[in-house]
Amino acid sequence: MKLGNIQAARGEKAYGFFNIGETHGRFPVHIPLHLVVGAGDGPMLVVQAGTSGLEIEPSLILPHVVKELDPAQIKGTLVLVPLMNTSGFEFAQINSAWDDKHLNRLGRGDADGSVSDQLVHHYYQDVIAKAEALVDIRTGSQWSYHHFVGVNNEGDVDGSKALAIALGLPHVVLGKDEDNSMALEAARDGKAVAVAFIGGGPGLRDYRDQDLGRMRNAVLNAMRHLGMLEGELVSDVESVAVIQEHTVITPTGERGFIFMDKRLRGTQVNAGDKLGYVRHPFSGQVLEEITAPRAGVMVHAGASWPVPPEDTVLAILGDLIEEIDIA
């Protein structure tokens, strides 16, 4: 198996940089990539993370997952990208430092576009296009805290749903919003795709072990589900709730500190129930109450920092359609 200049034979691991060229200033543009080629035949699974330069938690655990894997016990190929947006990471920003573009808002990229467009284009064609399944791990950066899996309403929805459930997070949200991401394009190509939102907000400080453990489980469970690895699914929850017809609540534009009631995550709420509030940063006055626009289950996702950007997810409400035992 060869991806760019990274190559591994059956039963081997390899690590290197998937190169796509240089910037105008001759800085190298590349993606760090681990390649694990099993001894037996099987599917190709891509696990990618860190398309935002602030989503750093996956890079703390994913390389260790590679270290613990024995290629002799694996069927198929695992491609693992712990942190895709290296320039954003270097400069502590969401977008690429080269052209100020978000790597997960460029679809399949563009061979004739700017640096980020070219990077996504070559990566999609040479890596994602060859895979049967994709797990895209995202976090809430410093603004939100998440523990759910999204499934796009495109392509092999049943296959993607089954993969998402197998990851072992508390909630699976069907009909994920279109976002012009690589994951959405992969779903349209008929691949099994699960977008796992894990951690963010205070997680790196307060819930690091749980978040990193869930990322590890997500990778290994995806491999078990696809028949690449022997063993039972592992999760720290007993069941996975599948949510449909969801509503995403974002800030209204009222300026101030936003506080959400984290105790409501995973619970049923009624229309009009108070979910949080906006407080004046200097007087302490409550400027606005954030209420549920509809009845539904509060997904394990939402804001956890007082000053989130306007498009931050404050809460997700949806209808519970089934609950599946996982452990």
C-alpha positions as CSV (number, residue, x, y, z in Angstrom):
1,M,0.0,0.0,0.0
2,K,1.4,3.4,-1.0
3,L,-0.2,6.8,-0.3
4,G,1.9,9.6,-1.7
5,N,5.5,8.9,-0.5
6,I,4.3,6.7,2.4
7,Q,4.5,3.0,1.8
8,A,4.0,-0.2,3.9
9,A,3.8,-3.8,2.9
10,R,1.4,-6.4,4.4
11,G,1.8,-6.7,8.1
12,E,3.7,-3.4,8.4
13,K,3.2,0.1,9.8
14,A,4.5,3.4,8.3
15,Y,4.5,7.0,9.2
16,G,5.3,10.1,7.2
17,F,4.0,13.3,5.6
18,F,1.5,13.1,2.7
19,N,3.0,16.0,0.6
20,I,1.0,18.1,-1.8
21,G,3.5,20.8,-2.7
22,E,4.7,24.1,-1.4
23,T,3.3,27.6,-0.6
24,H,4.4,30.6,-2.6
25,G,7.1,31.1,0.1
26,R,8.3,27.5,-0.5
27,F,7.0,26.2,2.8
28,P,6.0,22.5,2.6
29,V,2.3,21.7,2.7
30,H,1.7,18.2,4.0
31,I,-0.5,16.0,6.2
32,P,1.0,13.7,8.9
33,L,-0.3,10.2,8.2
34,H,0.0,6.8,9.8
35,L,-0.5,3.7,7.6
36,V,-1.2,0.3,9.1
37,V,-1.5,-2.5,6.6
38,G,-2.9,-5.7,8.0
39,A,-1.7,-9.2,7.2
40,G,-5.1,-10.3,5.8
41,D,-7.4,-8.9,3.2
42,G,-10.1,-6.5,4.3
43,P,-11.5,-3.0,3.8
44,M,-9.7,0.3,4.0
45,L,-10.7,2.6,6.9
46,V,-9.7,6.3,7.1
47,V,-9.7,8.0,10.5
48,Q,-9.0,11.7,10.2
49,A,-9.0,14.5,12.8
50,G,-7.8,18.0,13.3
51,T,-9.2,19.7,10.2
52,S,-9.5,22.7,12.5
53,G,-6.1,23.8,13.9
54,L,-7.7,24.1,17.4
55,E,-9.0,20.5,17.5
56,I,-5.9,19.1,19.2
57,E,-7.2,16.3,21.5
58,P,-7.2,13.5,18.9
59,S,-3.5,14.0,18.3
60,L,-2.9,13.1,22.0
61,I,-4.4,9.6,21.6
62,L,-4.5,8.5,18.0
63,P,-0.8,7.9,17.5
64,H,-0.9,5.7,20.6
65,V,-3.7,3.7,19.1
66,V,-1.4,3.0,16.1
67,K,1.3,1.9,18.5
68,E,-0.9,-0.6,20.2
69,L,-2.1,-2.2,17.0
70,D,-0.5,-5.4,15.7
71,P,-0.7,-5.5,11.9
72,A,-0.5,-9.3,12.1
73,Q,-3.9,-9.3,13.8
74,I,-5.5,-6.9,11.3
75,K,-7.4,-7.5,8.1
76,G,-7.4,-4.6,5.7
77,T,-5.8,-1.2,6.0
78,L,-6.1,1.6,8.5
79,V,-5.1,5.2,7.5
80,L,-5.0,7.5,10.4
81,V,-4.5,11.3,10.4
82,P,-4.1,12.7,13.9
83,L,-4.0,16.4,13.0
84,M,-4.7,17.4,9.4
85,N,-4.4,21.2,9.7
86,T,-0.8,21.6,10.7
87,S,-0.5,25.3,9.8
88,G,-3.6,26.1,11.8
89,F,-2.1,24.2,14.7
90,E,1.2,26.1,14.5
91,F,-0.6,29.4,14.6
92,A,-3.4,28.4,17.0
93,Q,-6.2,29.1,14.7
94,I,-9.2,27.3,13.1
95,N,-8.4,27.9,9.5
96,S,-5.3,27.1,7.5
97,A,-2.6,29.8,7.9
98,W,-1.8,29.6,4.2
99,D,-5.0,31.0,2.8
100,D,-7.4,31.3,5.8
101,K,-9.7,28.5,4.7
102,H,-11.3,25.8,6.8
103,L,-10.2,22.4,5.5
104,N,-13.6,20.8,6.2
105,R,-15.5,23.4,4.2
106,L,-13.9,22.8,0.8
107,G,-15.7,19.6,-0.3
108,R,-13.4,17.6,-2.5
109,G,-11.0,20.5,-2.9
110,D,-9.8,22.0,-6.2
111,A,-6.6,21.1,-8.0
112,D,-6.5,24.6,-9.4
113,G,-7.4,26.4,-6.2
114,S,-5.4,27.9,-3.4
115,V,-3.1,25.8,-1.2
116,S,-5.9,24.4,1.0
117,D,-8.0,23.6,-2.0
118,Q,-5.1,21.7,-3.5
119,L,-4.3,19.9,-0.2
120,V,-7.9,18.6,0.2
121,H,-8.2,17.7,-3.5
122,H,-5.0,15.5,-3.5
123,Y,-5.8,14.0,-0.1
124,Y,-9.4,13.2,-1.1
125,Q,-8.4,11.6,-4.4
126,D,-5.5,9.6,-3.1
127,V,-6.8,8.6,0.3
128,I,-10.5,9.0,1.0
129,A,-11.5,7.9,-2.5
130,K,-9.8,4.6,-2.0
131,A,-11.5,3.8,1.3
132,E,-14.6,1.9,2.1
133,A,-15.3,3.8,5.3
134,L,-14.4,7.1,6.9
135,V,-14.5,8.2,10.6
136,D,-14.0,12.0,10.9
137,I,-13.3,13.0,14.5
138,R,-14.1,16.6,15.4
139,T,-14.1,18.5,18.7
140,G,-15.7,21.6,20.0
141,S,-12.4,23.5,20.2
142,Q,-12.6,25.8,23.2
143,W,-16.3,26.7,22.8
144,S,-18.3,23.5,22.8
145,Y,-18.3,20.1,24.4
146,H,-19.6,17.1,22.4
147,H,-20.2,13.3,22.7
148,F,-22.3,12.3,19.7
149,V,-21.9,11.0,16.1
150,G,-23.5,12.6,13.1
151,V,-24.7,10.7,10.0
152,N,-25.3,12.5,6.7
153,N,-28.5,11.9,4.9
154,E,-26.6,10.9,1.7
155,G,-25.4,7.7,0.1
156,D,-25.4,4.5,2.1
157,V,-27.3,5.8,5.1
158,D,-27.9,2.4,6.7
159,G,-24.2,1.5,6.5
160,S,-23.2,4.9,7.9
161,K,-25.8,4.5,10.7
162,A,-24.5,1.1,11.6
163,L,-20.9,2.4,11.7
164,A,-21.9,5.4,13.8
165,I,-23.7,3.2,16.4
166,A,-20.7,0.9,16.6
167,L,-18.4,3.8,17.7
168,G,-20.1,3.7,21.2
169,L,-20.9,7.3,21.9
170,P,-24.1,8.2,23.8
171,H,-26.0,9.6,20.8
172,V,-26.2,9.1,17.0
173,V,-27.9,12.0,15.1
174,L,-29.4,11.2,11.8
175,G,-29.8,13.7,9.0
176,K,-26.7,15.8,9.9
177,D,-26.7,19.2,8.3
178,E,-24.9,19.6,5.0
179,D,-21.6,21.4,5.6
180,N,-19.5,21.0,2.4
181,S,-17.1,18.7,4.2
182,M,-15.0,15.8,3.0
183,A,-17.2,13.5,5.0
184,L,-20.3,14.7,3.2
185,E,-18.6,14.1,-0.2
186,A,-17.5,10.6,1.0
187,A,-21.1,9.8,1.9
188,R,-22.2,10.9,-1.5
189,D,-19.7,8.4,-2.9
190,G,-21.5,5.6,-1.1
191,K,-18.9,5.1,1.7
192,A,-19.8,4.3,5.3
193,V,-19.2,7.6,7.0
194,A,-19.5,8.6,10.7
195,V,-18.7,12.1,11.9
196,A,-17.7,11.7,15.6
197,F,-17.9,14.8,17.8
198,I,-15.9,14.2,20.9
199,G,-14.6,16.6,23.5
200,G,-13.7,20.3,23.3
201,G,-14.5,23.1,25.7
202,P,-13.3,22.1,29.2
203,G,-12.6,18.6,28.2
204,L,-8.9,18.9,27.8
205,R,-8.7,20.1,31.4
206,D,-11.5,18.3,33.2
207,Y,-12.5,15.2,31.1
208,R,-9.3,14.4,29.3
209,D,-9.2,10.7,30.1
210,Q,-12.9,10.1,29.2
211,D,-12.6,12.0,25.9
212,L,-9.3,10.3,24.8
213,G,-10.8,6.9,25.9
214,R,-13.8,7.5,23.7
215,M,-11.6,8.5,20.7
216,R,-9.6,5.3,21.2
217,N,-12.8,3.2,21.4
218,A,-14.2,4.9,18.3
219,V,-11.2,3.8,16.2
220,L,-11.0,0.3,17.5
221,N,-14.8,-0.2,17.4
222,A,-14.9,1.0,13.8
223,M,-12.3,-1.6,13.0
224,R,-14.2,-4.3,14.8
225,H,-17.5,-3.3,13.1
226,L,-15.8,-3.6,9.7
227,G,-14.3,-7.0,10.4
228,M,-10.7,-5.6,10.5
229,L,-10.1,-6.5,14.2
230,E,-11.4,-9.3,16.4
231,G,-13.2,-8.6,19.6
232,E,-16.4,-7.1,21.1
233,L,-17.4,-3.4,20.9
234,V,-16.2,-1.4,23.9
235,S,-18.0,1.6,25.3
236,D,-18.5,3.4,28.6
237,V,-22.2,3.7,27.9
238,E,-24.7,0.9,28.0
239,S,-26.8,2.0,25.1
240,V,-26.8,4.4,22.1
241,A,-29.8,6.7,21.5
242,V,-30.5,7.3,17.9
243,I,-32.0,10.8,17.3
244,Q,-33.8,12.0,14.2
245,E,-35.6,15.2,13.1
246,H,-33.3,17.4,15.1
247,T,-33.2,21.1,15.7
248,V,-29.9,23.0,16.3
249,I,-30.0,26.0,18.6
250,T,-27.3,28.7,18.1
251,P,-26.8,32.2,19.6
252,T,-29.5,34.7,18.7
253,G,-27.0,37.6,18.6
254,E,-27.7,39.0,22.1
255,R,-24.3,40.1,23.4
256,G,-23.1,38.8,26.8
257,F,-22.0,35.6,28.5
258,I,-23.9,32.4,27.5
259,F,-24.4,29.7,30.0
260,M,-26.1,26.4,29.2
261,D,-27.5,23.9,31.6
262,K,-25.2,20.9,31.1
263,R,-27.4,18.7,33.4
264,L,-30.0,18.5,30.7
265,R,-27.7,16.6,28.2
266,G,-29.3,13.3,27.4
267,T,-32.7,14.2,28.9
268,Q,-36.1,14.8,27.5
269,V,-37.2,18.5,27.6
270,N,-40.5,20.2,26.7
271,A,-41.1,23.1,24.4
272,G,-40.5,26.3,26.4
273,D,-38.2,24.7,29.0
274,K,-35.2,26.9,30.0
275,L,-32.0,25.5,28.6
276,G,-29.7,28.4,29.5
277,Y,-29.3,32.2,29.6
278,V,-27.3,35.2,28.4
279,R,-25.9,37.4,31.1
280,H,-24.6,40.9,30.9
281,P,-20.8,40.7,31.3
282,F,-20.6,43.8,33.6
283,S,-23.9,44.2,35.4
284,G,-24.7,40.5,35.8
285,Q,-28.2,41.2,34.5
286,V,-29.9,38.2,32.7
287,L,-30.5,39.6,29.2
288,E,-32.1,36.6,27.6
289,E,-33.3,33.1,28.5
290,I,-32.6,30.4,26.1
291,T,-35.6,28.1,25.8
292,A,-36.4,24.9,23.9
293,P,-38.3,25.7,20.7
294,R,-39.7,22.2,20.7
295,A,-39.9,19.1,22.8
296,G,-37.1,16.5,22.3
297,V,-34.1,14.8,23.7
298,M,-31.1,17.0,24.4
299,V,-28.2,15.5,22.5
300,H,-24.8,15.3,24.3
301,A,-23.5,18.4,22.6
302,G,-23.5,22.2,23.1
303,A,-21.7,25.3,24.4
304,S,-19.6,25.1,27.5
305,W,-17.8,28.4,27.3
306,P,-19.3,31.8,28.2
307,V,-18.4,33.6,24.9
308,P,-19.0,31.3,21.9
309,P,-19.0,32.6,18.3
310,E,-22.3,33.2,16.7
311,D,-22.5,29.9,14.8
312,T,-21.6,27.8,17.8
313,V,-24.0,24.9,18.7
314,L,-25.7,25.8,22.0
315,A,-27.8,22.7,22.0
316,I,-29.3,20.0,19.8
317,L,-32.9,18.7,20.3
318,G,-34.3,15.7,18.5
319,D,-36.7,12.8,18.5
320,L,-35.6,9.5,19.9
321,I,-36.4,6.8,17.4
322,E,-34.6,3.9,19.0
323,E,-32.1,2.9,21.7
324,I,-29.6,0.2,21.0
325,D,-27.6,-1.8,23.6
326,I,-23.9,-1.4,23.0
327,A,-22.3,-2.9,26.1
